[in-house]
Amino acid sequence: MTRIALTKGSLRIPPTYFAVQHAIELAEEFDFEFFTMAAHVTDPEISAAIRIIDASAGTPFADGRRSWRQRERALPLLFRRMHRDIRDWDPGLIHQHFANWSQPAVAASRSTGAPLLLTVHGADVYVPLTPSSERNVFGKPMLRWHQRTVARAFDSATRILAVSEYLAGMAVRAGASAERVVVHYQGVDTDLYRPHGARPSAPPRVVFVGALSQAKGVRDLIEASAALASRVEHELVIVGDGPLRAEVEARGAEHAHVDVRGPLDRAGVLEALSGATVFVLPTQRSGRWREAAGLVSLEAQASGVPAIVYDSGGAAEMLEDGSTGRVVTESDIPALADAIRSVLTLPDAEWQAMSARAREFVVEKRSLRASAGQLAAHYHDLIEEGR
């Protein structure tokens, strides 16, 4: 089998299952190893499914010896070691996730001659679009350094996969060659995320899963839910962690219907979704950033839960407006509240029909199985071209 080196600057699982899930799906077709400079994987199923080569192992920055923040700061010290690990394995193709922190993969591609496939995910694409005037005197050199890294990755990649149409356009704006950019929607595991029976019993449940930050729109959701609570009884379940956690918990204490659960593992997320009537992700612009895709919206729909998102970035590409959920104008909180109301008050037969369409949409168009098949086709193309 052809060896494929999966590469990423750092790897934490949970939450970044997307970095390995396609490889696990394709394990019978290709020989995968994952190369990184800092790994922290606490899911034993992942550790058993794919070999992870951590360049920090045996160094003062190994897992358990430093905080995650300290380990990420040490990544530049491990470029050569990761490059050597990839080179010595002699892969037939290198698949790098994120254009930033891509130096070892780019160097290994050049030294081995293996084609480089680059998947961009969002934050990396905004690096070249950020003017130095937005950084202070200490931040300007680091920004320029990251911009050079992203530019080299764009130039070195034989093909660039973007996780949404929106992000593909932004990648071209950021300097990627339009001829090499292809949309590849990342899929979700529709065997893991699946409906759990009939419509949940009263009170209906609104669920949010994501970072507790302004960018993910959790403030807008709490405000919309609070305005709706007096008209439509419901429970708002908030799953996640982030800079607004203390504020979110304080707001939750003010409203009896709000349940702030904090960060949960995958089993906890599955449980929260299993009782949901509607999933809401009002992700919105934050500086230059907008949501590239939003896989959690797909996980919800695969679970038979209609989804509501703002029309921000690529979020709207993750559902079918009016069929599997609703798309709302960004930052329009009254419209968000109305969209939530419209799903919560659907008659049972109509909600069941929307639930079934949500599941069908993901199975047919955004499943891990379909996405992995598309990725395998890219692998075969590039391997053949590289011979």
Protein Blocks (a to p, Z undefined) as FASTA:
>chain_A
ZZdddddfbacddfklmlmmmmmmmmmmpccddddfbdcdfbfklmmmpccddfkgopak
bghiacfklmmmmmmmmmmmmmmmmmmnopabdcdehjehklmmmmmmmmnopacddddf
klmmmmmmpcfklpcfklmmmmmmmmmmmmmmmmmpmbdcdfbfklmmmmmmnopafklp
ccddddddfklpccebjaddddddddddddddfklommmmmmmmmmmmmmmgcddddedd
djklmmmmmmmmmpmkbccebjadfklmmmmmmmpfbdcdfbdcehjbccfkopmlmmmm
mnopacddddehjllmmpcehklmccddehilklmmmmmmmmmmpcfklmmmmmmmmmmm
mmmmmcfklmmmmmmmmmmmmmmmmZZ
